[in-house]
Amino acid sequence: MRARLLALLVLAAACRDRGHPYPPEVVENFLRACIATGGSEAACQCSLDAVRRRYTIDEYRAIEQRVARGEVLPELANLTADCRGR
């Protein structure tokens, strides 16, 4: 069931103009990671939309690398703060 919902979210994200275009695998990875850490589908989609409006794919990939190194990015948390609780 979750896999089906995730697939629908990925498709919906790909079909709407939600900011900078991201490859489908980036969208899927973002949503999967967000949901796996306890985010609701709505909050995760909202967060992805906020990130895509702000960052190009190259900027986002640089952010991913910083997060993978363990950096805490308050600017990212601030950007997605309005999405919490959805």
C-alpha positions, 0 to 999 in steps of 0.5 A: 500500500505504501509503495503504491502511494509513494508511486502516486506521489512521485507521478503527481510531483512529476506532472505538476509544476512545483519548481525546478525539475528534478529527475524522478529518482531524486523525487522518489528518494526524497519522498522515501527518505522523508516518509521513512523518518516519520513524515506524512505523505502530505508533509513530505510532498510539501517539503519537496515542493518547498525545496524544488521552488528554492533549489535547482537540482545541482544545488539540491545535490550539493545539499544532499552531500552536505547532509550525508557528511552529517552537517545540520542545515538550519536553512533547510529546516526553516524552508520546510517548517511550514510543512510540519504537522500536515 
